[in-house]
Amino acid sequence: MRLKPRGNATVADTVLTLAATNLLSPIILFFALGLGAALVRSDLSVPEAAAKALSIYLLFAIGFKGGVSVASHGVDSTLLLSLVAGTVLSFAIPFAAFGLLRVMTQLGTIDAAAVAGHYGSISIVTFVAATSVLQSQGIASEGYMVAVAAAMEAPAILSALWIAARYSSPKEQADQAQDTKGLYREILLNGSIVLLLGSFAIGLISGPKGLADIESFIVSPFKGVLCLFLLDMGLVAGRGLRASAHQLRPGLILFGILMPVLGSLAGLAAALLIGLSPGGTVLLMTLSASASYIAVPAAMRVALPDANPAIYLTMSLGITFPFNLTVGIPLYLTMAQAFGG
């Protein structure tokens, strides 16, 4: 299926059709199961060790397959430009998010800077979900986009710190300076980044033969593991929403839906300039639209300890993450097909 922009009705109908199909997919339904179970206070839970194991598996599989794809495809200018574009987007998006937050909400400088940093970084699970949707639609994408995802983890953190330092009071700046000692170690040695890049490198070195050796482990079980992981994500999101609902003002909720769309438009513009395939365009849009709930929260705890985790975690995991899973990804796919030629 390849759309041309023939009119708003066509695009809207396609988005609704894809969203309806996506809502009935197992990965979304398992997320909904977890979310609903948490909201009604069920005792359903995924043991922490099991959730960690599922996360490790997904990062390993995604990174390895991405490395194998690059080994088959080769390094070219499009790959390098994609890495540059991803880095620039990650650094720039927090500034737009911060400005929007100051207009739409009453958040203080520190909280607004922390939230903005989350929206410049990425959600690897949203990226995985978008990859799954592309596969179900039979749309190919550039395997090296996993390297772009890794490149987009850290720049947004630096942007958030600059914003906090630039716009906060002298006392707040002094408090932050005392807490940034371990920040760069947190960024560079974050477990998800190390595993993702390490698996990517191993896949790049071992190539298609290496994939053939472990294909039965990282290809066939992948979607089943993703379903279980999203069940856990639903539980986490539901608990966060239940505990922090009183802090979610209408402006924050609207921001959590509007900002991903604005980020996706920036990703679309970059992808069209680079010349990515429709599948690669969807993935760059998804990365630009997602919000971190792993790497950035860890960094914010160190660098901006006065920021409220209940706000930034609930925003990224309780609002933007479900929006991207249900409506966002179908919207980005439709936009990429409509404007990708």
PyMOL commands that set and color helices and strands:
alter all, ss='L'
color gray80, all
select helices_A, chain A and resi 8-23+26-39+48-73+77-104+109-120+124-136+145-151+155-167+170-177+183-188+191-218+222-247+250-274+278-289+295-303+309-339
alter helices_A, ss='H'
color red, helices_A
deselect
rebuild
show_as cartoon
